[in-house]
């Protein structure tokens, strides 16, 4: 009798495993496979699921969509999935002019459990983004600027080219006119400045965070032009914005709490959206939603009459509508459920702005936003 029960249990486990296997390995759509092959010369082996293939295509599209060159001719490649933990999540080998790319399967696991699966969450998987960005910068063949820069023997300048092309950003280097100008600006705040060019890994971390914004908000025109990495920690904060520039101190990239790191990066970019994308009417509407009122007696010039529970963090409700907006945008991109539970009105306001710009609307579309939000 015991033997019968044992065999029955084993058979049940095998059936359940088989069922899970069939569900998990849902085959990719033919359209997805075809687009990867035709547009990016990427062939998938038999180990890919539909969800993984869709995420890979979405990441390629997101990374390459803003290039000045309409067609991205790349060397052929075969992409595989491995259940093993690979160093840096990927292994790339060349065999007779054919690239073999092997990725860790856990790259596709949600990084923030609180975030529900969505198109935005899939597109924003920074580990996947970094892998595809690394591959693309090594395999573009039809961009003359890339070919020239590759002669240097490093992909550093190609990474910077991607930053410039996708986001309109240049890295401030030591002893350049830009660095001198930034230093003069920061002297007003008595903040020490020791410019760092940043490592390739740091730049890719920034890229992966900025990628979370809709494509229409990647490049905000004359608003944000420079990225500055300061070797010196500062009592003023770990990151802040200045004229045409966002500055991060080196310690930001060593924060062990990855959620905090991501929030800081997104928060600073959101400040520029406040300055250069939202018009005065929209700022006033946001202030009204948050219960903000101008208050000359307050050292920040604002006060609010809402419960702290309506702000996504204590910091969001401590200063002004600008900080409230920047914190809320960061949480919208990282933990939308948290923002939604604090204030549905704020979530819906940001969601409408993001949805408009997900269609590729540019900076000057901001003048049309007020009518769209009512």
DOMINU-769978 format. One line per field, with one value per residue (C-alpha): residue number from 0; residue in one letter; y, x, z. Coordinates in Angstrom, 2 decimals, padded with zeros to 5 digits, m for minus. Each point is the difference from the previous one (the first is absolute). Layout:
resi (NUM, ...)
resn (A, ...)
c2 (Y, ...)
c1 (X, ...)
c3 (Z, ...)
# end
This chain:
resi (0, 1, 2, 3, 4, 5, 6, 7, 8, 9, 10, 11, 12, 13, 14, 15, 16, 17, 18, 19, 20, 21, 22, 23, 24, 25, 26, 27, 28, 29, 30, 31, 32, 33, 34, 35, 36, 37, 38, 39, 40, 41, 42, 43, 44, 45, 46, 47, 48, 49, 50, 51, 52, 53, 54, 55, 56, 57, 58, 59, 60, 61, 62, 63, 64, 65, 66, 67, 68, 69, 70, 71, 72, 73, 74, 75, 76, 77, 78, 79, 80, 81, 82, 83, 84, 85, 86, 87, 88, 89, 90, 91, 92, 93, 94, 95, 96, 97, 98, 99, 100, 101, 102, 103, 104, 105, 106, 107, 108, 109, 110, 111, 112, 113, 114, 115, 116, 117, 118, 119, 120, 121, 122, 123, 124, 125, 126, 127, 128, 129, 130, 131, 132, 133, 134, 135, 136, 137, 138, 139, 140, 141, 142, 143, 144, 145, 146, 147, 148, 149, 150, 151, 152, 153, 154, 155, 156, 157, 158, 159, 160, 161, 162, 163, 164, 165, 166, 167, 168, 169, 170, 171, 172, 173, 174, 175, 176, 177, 178, 179, 180, 181, 182, 183, 184, 185, 186, 187, 188, 189, 190, 191, 192, 193, 194, 195, 196, 197, 198, 199, 200, 201, 202, 203, 204, 205, 206, 207, 208, 209, 210, 211, 212, 213, 214, 215, 216, 217, 218, 219, 220, 221, 222, 223, 224, 225, 226, 227, 228, 229, 230, 231, 232, 233, 234, 235, 236, 237, 238, 239, 240, 241, 242, 243, 244, 245, 246, 247, 248, 249, 250, 251, 252, 253, 254, 255, 256, 257, 258, 259, 260, 261, 262, 263, 264, 265, 266, 267, 268, 269, 270, 271, 272, 273, 274, 275, 276, 277, 278, 279, 280, 281, 282, 283, 284, 285, 286, 287, 288, 289, 290, 291, 292, 293, 294, 295, 296, 297, 298, 299, 300, 301, 302, 303, 304, 305, 306, 307, 308, 309, 310, 311, 312, 313, 314, 315, 316, 317, 318, 319, 320, 321, 322, 323, 324, 325, 326, 327, 328, 329, 330, 331, 332, 333, 334, 335, 336, 337, 338, 339, 340, 341, 342, 343, 344, 345, 346, 347, 348, 349, 350, 351, 352, 353, 354, 355, 356, 357, 358, 359, 360, 361, 362, 363, 364, 365, 366, 367, 368, 369, 370, 371, 372, 373)
resn (X, X, X, X, X, X, X, X, X, X, X, X, X, X, X, X, X, X, X, X, X, X, X, X, X, X, X, X, X, X, X, X, X, X, X, X, X, X, X, X, X, X, X, X, X, X, X, X, X, X, X, X, X, X, X, X, X, X, X, X, X, X, X, X, X, X, X, X, X, X, X, X, X, X, X, X, X, X, X, X, X, X, X, X, X, X, X, X, X, X, X, X, X, X, X, X, X, X, X, X, X, X, X, X, X, X, X, X, X, X, X, X, X, X, X, X, X, X, X, X, X, X, X, X, X, X, X, X, X, X, X, X, X, X, X, X, X, X, X, X, X, X, X, X, X, X, X, X, X, X, X, X, X, X, X, X, X, X, X, X, X, X, X, X, X, X, X, X, X, X, X, X, X, X, X, X, X, X, X, X, X, X, X, X, X, X, X, X, X, X, X, X, X, X, X, X, X, X, X, X, X, X, X, X, X, X, X, X, X, X, X, X, X, X, X, X, X, X, X, X, X, X, X, X, X, X, X, X, X, X, X, X, X, X, X, X, X, X, X, X, X, X, X, X, X, X, X, X, X, X, X, X, X, X, X, X, X, X, X, X, X, X, X, X, X, X, X, X, X, X, X, X, X, X, X, X, X, X, X, X, X, X, X, X, X, X, X, X, X, X, X, X, X, X, X, X, X, X, X, X, X, X, X, X, X, X, X, X, X, X, X, X, X, X, X, X, X, X, X, X, X, X, X, X, X, X, X, X, X, X, X, X, X, X, X, X, X, X, X, X, X, X, X, X, X, X, X, X, X, X, X, X, X, X, X, X, X, X, X, X, X, X, X, X, X, X, X, X, X, X, X, X, X, X)
c2 (000.00, 002.38, m000.81, 000.81, 003.36, 000.75, m000.70, 001.99, 003.02, m000.30, m000.20, 003.06, 001.98, m000.97, 001.07, 003.32, 000.61, m000.83, 002.41, 002.78, m000.71, 000.32, 003.24, 001.54, m000.75, 001.63, 000.50, 003.53, 001.53, m000.38, 003.78, 000.65, m002.56, 001.46, 003.60, m000.90, m001.77, 002.54, 003.21, m001.08, m003.24, m001.77, m003.69, m001.71, m003.60, m002.30, 000.90, 003.38, 000.64, 002.45, 002.43, m000.06, 000.48, 002.88, 001.69, m000.38, 001.53, 002.82, 000.80, 000.03, 002.28, 002.31, 000.27, 000.48, 002.01, 003.45, m000.56, 002.38, m003.03, m001.64, m003.50, m001.68, m002.49, m002.40, m003.10, m003.19, m001.44, m002.96, 000.61, m002.74, m000.27, m001.66, m001.02, 000.54, 003.22, 001.62, 002.72, 003.36, m001.99, m000.64, m001.82, 001.12, m002.08, 000.29, m003.14, 000.54, 003.54, m001.15, 001.41, m002.45, 001.81, m002.02, 001.69, m000.99, m000.80, 001.85, 003.27, m000.14, m000.42, 003.14, 002.00, 001.75, m002.45, 002.83, 001.10, m001.80, m001.41, 002.60, 001.28, 002.69, m002.47, m002.32, 002.83, 001.32, m003.15, 001.65, m003.27, m000.90, 003.54, m000.07, m003.29, 001.22, 003.38, m001.73, m002.21, 002.86, 002.27, m002.85, m000.95, 003.13, m000.09, 002.83, 003.00, 001.74, 001.75, m003.32, m001.49, 002.97, m000.21, m003.75, 000.58, 001.11, m003.64, 000.58, 000.29, 002.89, 002.62, m002.08, m000.07, 003.78, 000.15, m001.95, 002.43, 002.92, m001.49, m001.31, 002.56, 003.04, m000.33, 000.66, m001.04, 002.89, m000.72, 001.51, 003.29, 000.70, 003.31, m001.79, m001.24, 003.47, 001.48, m002.61, 000.61, 003.73, m000.71, m002.36, 002.44, 001.91, m002.97, m000.67, m003.47, m001.57, m001.28, m002.69, m001.09, m003.69, m001.41, m002.91, m003.65, m001.86, m001.86, 003.23, 001.47, m003.16, 000.17, 003.55, m001.04, m002.85, 002.36, 002.73, m002.70, m000.38, 003.27, m000.05, 000.62, 003.49, 000.99, m001.44, 003.19, 003.16, 002.43, 002.96, m001.03, m002.74, m000.02, m001.27, m002.75, 000.73, m002.55, 001.53, m002.06, 002.01, m000.82, 003.06, 001.09, 001.64, m003.35, m002.97, 001.51, 003.28, 001.99, 003.19, 001.89, m002.57, m002.60, m002.76, m000.82, m003.25, m000.58, m003.15, m001.57, m000.21, m002.88, m001.95, 000.11, m003.57, 000.61, m000.27, 001.50, 003.11, 000.29, m000.30, 002.51, 002.61, m000.32, 000.26, 002.77, 002.32, m000.57, 000.76, 003.42, 000.90, m001.11, 002.41, 002.84, m000.69, m002.17, 001.00, 003.44, 002.38, m001.24, m003.58, 000.97, 001.84, m003.04, m002.26, 002.38, m000.04, m003.82, m000.07, 002.69, 002.37, 003.72, 002.78, 000.99, 002.81, m000.85, m003.44, m000.11, m002.12, 002.42, m002.65, m001.88, m002.66, m000.97, m003.71, m003.04, m001.48, m003.21, 001.71, 000.41, m002.90, 000.89, 002.42, 001.97, 000.40, 001.98, 001.94, 002.82, 000.92, m001.34, m000.51, m002.52, m001.61, m000.44, m001.40, m002.53, m001.01, m000.49, m002.20, m002.20, m000.04, m001.58, m002.27, m000.87, 001.30, m001.84, 001.97, 003.32, m001.14, m000.97, 003.37, 002.18, m001.29, 003.56, 000.41, m003.39, 000.80, 003.43, m001.46, m002.94, 002.30, 001.97, m003.16, m001.54, 003.10, m000.09, m003.75, 000.85, 001.98, 003.49, 002.51, 002.73, 002.55, m002.28, 001.28, 002.91, m002.47, m001.99, 002.05, m000.79, m003.67, m000.36, 001.02)
c1 (000.00, 002.82, 001.72, m003.21, m000.33, 003.66, m000.34, m003.24, 001.72, 002.93, m002.37, m001.91, 003.22, 001.09, m003.37, 000.13, 003.58, m000.97, m002.93, 002.18, 002.60, m002.50, m001.39, 003.39, 001.42, m002.73, 001.58, 000.78, m002.31, 001.17, m000.28, 002.36, 002.52, m000.21, 000.49, 003.04, 001.53, m000.85, 000.72, 002.86, 001.36, m000.83, m000.96, m001.41, 000.66, m002.80, 000.31, m001.81, m003.48, m002.46, 000.43, 003.80, m000.01, m002.47, 002.17, 003.12, m001.66, m001.45, 003.46, 001.59, m002.77, 000.34, 003.77, 000.16, m003.15, 001.58, 003.06, 000.45, 000.64, m003.31, 001.41, 002.29, 002.13, 001.56, 002.11, m002.09, m000.36, m001.57, m001.49, m000.37, m001.45, 001.87, m001.31, 003.47, 001.19, 002.38, 002.50, m001.60, m003.10, 001.40, 002.68, 000.79, 002.19, 000.91, 000.10, 000.81, m001.43, m003.16, m000.68, m001.29, m001.71, m000.94, m002.11, m000.96, m003.69, m000.44, 000.64, m003.68, m001.24, m001.69, 002.55, m002.57, m002.67, m002.40, m000.20, m002.65, 001.00, m000.61, 001.45, 001.85, 001.48, 001.17, 001.53, 001.70, 001.89, 003.39, 001.95, m001.43, 000.50, 003.68, 000.53, m001.68, 001.77, 003.35, m000.78, m001.28, 002.98, 002.30, m001.96, m001.25, 001.40, m001.74, 000.72, 003.16, 000.48, m000.01, 002.53, 002.31, m000.26, 000.51, 003.53, 000.86, m000.25, m002.62, m003.75, 000.16, m000.54, m002.72, m001.87, 000.31, m001.27, m003.10, m000.50, 000.30, m002.15, m002.82, m000.05, 001.87, 002.52, 003.73, 002.34, 001.84, 003.73, 002.64, 001.62, m002.49, m001.89, m003.15, 001.74, 001.34, m003.47, m001.55, 002.66, m000.71, m003.71, 000.54, 002.26, m003.15, m000.95, 003.54, m000.17, 003.38, 000.28, 002.33, m001.25, 000.03, m000.66, m001.82, 000.55, m001.67, m002.08, m001.18, m001.03, m001.90, m001.77, m001.09, m001.11, m002.10, m001.78, m000.67, m001.39, m002.93, m001.47, m002.13, 002.00, m001.49, 001.64, 003.45, 001.29, m001.58, 001.71, 001.78, m000.88, 002.49, 003.32, 002.67, 000.64, 002.56, 001.43, 001.69, 002.61, m000.65, m002.88, m001.94, m002.06, m002.36, m001.22, 000.89, m001.41, m001.44, m000.66, 001.57, m000.19, m000.23, 001.59, m000.79, 002.75, 000.49, 002.61, 002.08, m001.48, m003.39, 001.28, 001.07, m003.34, m000.78, m003.73, m000.74, m003.48, 001.49, 002.59, m002.64, m002.26, 002.77, 000.84, m003.63, m000.77, 002.64, m001.17, m003.56, 001.18, 000.93, m003.40, m001.54, 002.17, m000.13, m003.05, m002.86, m001.40, m001.27, m003.58, 001.07, 002.19, m002.95, m002.21, 002.59, 000.31, m003.78, m000.08, 002.66, m001.67, 002.95, m000.35, 002.56, 001.15, 002.53, 000.38, 001.34, 003.71, m000.80, m002.73, m002.73, m002.16, m002.69, m003.12, m000.08, 000.69, 003.49, m001.70, m000.72, 003.71, 002.04, 002.87, 000.50, 002.39, m002.69, m002.15, 002.74, 000.93, m001.95, m001.98, 003.23, 001.38, m003.43, m000.09, 003.53, m000.53, m003.38, 001.41, 002.79, m002.53, m002.28, 002.86, 001.23, m002.96, m003.20, m002.20, 001.58, m000.80, m003.49, m000.79, 001.23, m001.77, m001.99, m000.30, 003.79, 000.41, m002.57, 001.53, 003.49, m001.42, m001.67, 003.21, 002.05, m002.52, 000.08, 003.77, 000.11, m001.33, 003.14, m001.27, 002.81, 000.76, m002.21, m003.02, m000.24, m002.15, m002.70, m000.04, m002.50, m002.90, 000.95, m000.09, m003.64)
c3 (000.00, 000.90, m003.29, m001.93, 001.78, m000.70, m003.72, m000.13, 001.55, m002.39, m002.97, 001.25, 000.34, m003.51, m001.43, 001.82, m001.12, m003.55, 000.15, 001.37, m002.63, m002.82, 001.43, 000.72, m003.42, m002.02, m003.40, m001.24, m002.60, m003.58, m000.48, 002.92, m001.26, m003.51, 001.14, 002.09, m002.98, m002.69, 001.91, 002.27, m001.53, 003.28, m000.08, 003.08, 000.97, 001.17, 003.67, m000.16, 001.34, m001.47, 002.90, m000.25, m003.78, 000.25, 002.65, m002.13, m003.07, 002.09, 001.37, m003.47, m001.25, 002.97, m000.31, m003.75, m000.75, 000.25, m002.14, m002.90, m002.20, m000.96, m000.51, 002.50, m001.92, 002.48, m000.19, 000.29, 003.48, 001.77, 003.45, 002.60, 003.50, 002.86, 003.40, 001.42, 001.64, m002.45, 000.84, m000.83, m001.12, m003.48, m001.96, m003.55, m002.31, m003.67, m002.15, m003.69, m000.08, 001.79, 003.45, 002.61, 002.88, 003.08, 002.69, 003.54, 000.17, 003.27, m001.87, m000.91, 003.56, 001.40, 001.98, 002.20, 001.21, 000.85, m003.64, m001.99, m003.36, m002.68, m003.23, 001.93, 002.48, m002.78, m001.97, 003.06, 001.01, 000.39, 000.01, m003.39, m001.25, 000.94, m001.84, m003.18, 000.19, 000.35, m002.99, m002.17, 000.67, m001.05, m003.11, m001.77, m003.52, m001.83, 002.23, m001.19, 003.33, 001.81, m002.40, 000.56, 003.75, 000.05, m001.32, 003.51, 001.01, 002.70, 000.10, 002.49, m002.66, m001.58, 003.30, 000.11, m003.56, 001.04, 002.89, m002.40, m002.73, 002.19, 002.80, m001.30, 002.85, 000.09, 002.82, 001.65, m000.03, 002.31, m001.03, m002.79, m000.40, 001.17, 003.15, 000.80, m000.47, 002.28, 002.63, m000.02, 000.36, 002.92, 001.84, 000.85, 002.16, 001.26, m001.47, m000.87, m003.54, m001.25, m003.39, m000.86, m003.45, 001.62, m000.77, m002.85, 002.56, 001.63, m003.34, m000.87, 003.38, m000.82, m003.47, 001.33, 002.40, m002.56, m002.27, 002.38, m001.29, m003.16, m003.18, m000.41, 003.29, m000.71, m001.59, 001.42, m002.32, 001.55, 003.53, 000.82, m001.86, 002.39, 002.48, 002.69, 002.43, 003.03, 001.83, 003.17, 002.36, 001.06, 002.97, m002.49, m001.23, m002.16, m003.20, m001.23, m003.15, m001.31, m003.27, m002.80, 002.27, 002.46, 002.46, 001.87, 002.68, m000.26, 003.16, m001.73, m002.15, 003.08, 001.82, 001.00, 000.04, m003.73, 000.37, 001.59, m002.78, m002.71, 001.70, 000.22, m003.71, m001.11, 002.49, m001.49, m003.58, 001.15, 001.25, m003.58, m001.23, 002.50, m001.30, m003.74, m000.75, 002.31, m000.79, 002.66, m000.24, 000.61, 002.93, 001.53, m000.52, 001.63, 002.96, 000.42, m000.02, 002.71, 002.11, m000.44, 000.68, m000.23, 003.46, 000.43, 003.67, m000.86, m000.90, m003.07, m001.12, 000.11, 002.46, m000.40, 001.86, m000.84, 002.13, m000.28, m001.14, m003.36, m000.73, m001.27, 002.38, 002.87, m002.21, m002.68, 002.40, 001.75, m002.41, m003.12, m003.01, m001.96, 002.53, 000.30, m003.78, m000.22, 002.78, m001.45, m003.51, 001.38, 001.77, m003.03, m001.95, 002.79, 002.23, m001.60, 002.52, 002.83, m001.71, m000.94, 003.58, 001.32, m002.56, m002.94, m001.35, m000.13, m001.63, m002.68, m000.68, m000.54, m001.94, m002.53, m000.48, m000.45, m002.39, m002.17, m000.22, m000.55, m003.47, m000.70, 000.75, 000.37, 002.50, m001.71, 000.27, 003.59, m001.19, m001.03, 003.21, 001.96, m002.31, m000.14, 003.76, 000.43)
# end
